[in-house]
Amino acid sequence: MEKILFEIFATVLATISALLPITNPLITVSILPGMAAHLTAAERDSQVKRACIYMAGILVTFLLAGALIMDFFNISIPGLRIAGGLIVSYFGFDMLFGEPHDASNAPNSSKRDISFTPLAMPSLSGPGSIAVVISMSSGVHTQTALPVWLGYLTVVIGILLVAYISWLTLRASTKLYRLLGEDGINAISRIMGFLLICIGVQFVINGIGNLLHDPFFWPLAK
């Protein structure tokens, strides 16, 4: 019994250690003031909460059925990286070249939901996180210390803890709004839009790099 409890604790800790540096909610905290400038404080908190729920759902889905989904649609990890990079770049261009936010005349009908995209995907649960949970799925089947169902449950617990840590971290972004004010948020939005474009382009570069190093990409290598 003690051995099983130790393995459960070790697996949860390994899941958190593997996912948290990749999800890196601190990066999302730095860009959230710009992305959520059109939202009220209550709406921002609600979307942050939903984003973390979506994040957990995405990662658990790919843990349980990721390999089947990617094989069924013939999607590769480089493909995920490139697609995620394009999405991040799109929002970066929108933040960099969009109209400045003005809370006094921003109509409610124009408010964009950012909880799923780009907060949950690809900011928190991007290609790297998905690749990690897919590899964990295969690891659950290869390990012998825990039953398969318990191994999956343990990894799911780790994912939920990462989502909870991310939510606690993103809640701290509220203090940035009090410090920056309207003009500061607009300025940060431009800067972070440029950084988002850089991050998105780097995602694409990484995806292309992975693709070029994949022998199956070259017909002559088959």
N, C-alpha and C positions, 0 to 999 in steps of 0.2 A: 504493500500500500504506500509506504514511504517513497519507494522508487517511482511509482506512478505519479504521486504528487510532485516529486522533484522534476519529472519529465514534463508535466503540465506547466509548472512554473518556468522551466527553462525554455519551453516552446513559446509561451506567451512573451517572455522577455526577448527571445530571439526575433519574434515577429515585430515587436515594438522597435527593437534596435535596427532592424532592416528597413522598416517602412518610414519611421519618423524622419530620418535624414533626407529621404527622397521626397516625402510630402512637404516637408519644411514649411510649416505654417507661418514662420516668421517672414518669409518672402511674400506670402499672401497678405500678411498684415501691412507690409510696406506699400503694396499697390492697392489695397482696399479703399483708402480714402479717395483715390481717383476714380475707381470703378463704381463706387457707391455714392458719388457726389450728388446724384439726382434723387437720393432716397432720404426719408426722414430717419431719425434715430431708431424708432420702433420698427420701421420697415427694414432697416439695415440689420438690426439684431435678428429679425425673423428670417431674413434671407441667409444670414450667416449660419443660423441653426439648421435651416433646410439644407444648406450646402454640405454641412458635416454629415447629415443623415444620408444625403445622396452619395457622398463620398464612401460611407460605410457600405451602402447598398451596392455601389459599383464594384468595390473591391471584393465583397463577399460573393457577388455574382461571378466575377472572373475567377475567384478561388474555386468555386464549385463547378463552373461550366466554362471557364475561360478557354481551355485548350479545345474543347468541342466547338465553341463559337468561332474561334479563330480558324480552326481547320475547316469548318463548314463554309465560311465566307472566304477562305483562302487569304486571310489577313496575316501579315508578318509583323514582328516587333518593329522593324524599320518603318513599315507602313504606318503603324500607330504613332511613331515618333514624328514622322513628317506631317500627318494629319493634325496632330496636337500642335505642332509648330505653326501651321497655317492658321489654326483657330486663335492661338495666342496672338499672332501677328495682326490678325484682323481687329481684335479688340484694342491692340496697341495703336494701330492707325486711327481708330475711332477716337481714342482718348487724346492722341497727339494733335489731330487736325479737326476734331469736332468743335461745336460751339461751346463757349465757356458756360459753366453751370450757373444758373441764377435761381436760387430757391424761391424767390418771391414770385416768379412768373412761370415756373415749370409746371405744365399741366400734368395731372395724375395719369391721364391716358397715355402719356409718352414715356412713362417710367418703365424701364427695361428690367426684366427679371434676370439677375445675374447669379442666382443660387446654383443652378445646374451648370451653365456655361457662362463665364469661365471659372467660377469659383470651385465647384465640385470637380469638373473636368474641363481643362486639363491641369488646373492649378494644384489641387490637392490630390486628385487621383489620376495622374497622368500616365503616359506610356511606361515610365520607369516603375511606378507603383504597381501597375498591372502586370508587368513582366515579373516583378518580385512575387506577387501572390500566385501567379501561374507556376513559377518554379517551386513555391511552397506546396502547391497542390500535388506536384509530382513527388516532393519530398515526403508528404504524408503517407504515400503508398510504399515508399522504399524503407521507411523507418519501421522498426519492429517493437519499440518500447511501448507504444500505445496502440489500441485498436484504431482502425481507420476512422470510424465515426467520432471517436474522442479526439483524434488528431485534428480533424477538421474543426470540431467544436473549439478546441484550444486556440487554433489560429484565428477563428472568428472572434473569440474573446480579445485577442491581441489587436485585431483590426478595430473593434469597437473602442478599445482603450485609446488607440491612436486618434480616432475620430473625436473622442471626448477631449483629449489633450489639444487637438486642433481647435475645437470650439472654445475652450478656455483661452487659448492664445489669441484667437480672432476677436474675442470680446474685448480684449485690451486695446483694440484699435479705436474704440470710442474716445479714449483720452486724446488721440491725435486730432480728432475733430474739434475738441474744445481748445486745443492749443493753436491750431492752424487758422481757423476761421474760413470764411467764404473765399477770399482771395488766395489764401494759402493753399486751400484744397484745389483750386483751379490750377495754381502753379505746380503743385505736386502731381496733378493729373497729367499735365503735359510731360513732366519729367518721367513719370512712371510709364506713360504711354510709349515713350522712346525706349525705356528699358524693357518693356514687354515685347516690343518689336525685336530687340536684340535677343531676348530669351527665345522667342518663337523662331527666329532665324537659326539660332544655335540648335534648337530641337531638330529643325530640318537638316542642318549640316550633320548632326549626329546620326539621324536616320539614313541619310545618303551614305555617310561613312560606313555604317553597319551594312548597308546594302552592297556597297562596293567590295566589302570584305567577305561577303557571303558567296561561297563557290557555286551555289545553285543559281545565282543571278547570272552567271556567265554560261552561255550555252555550250561553249567548248569544254567547260569543266565537268560537264555531265558525262 
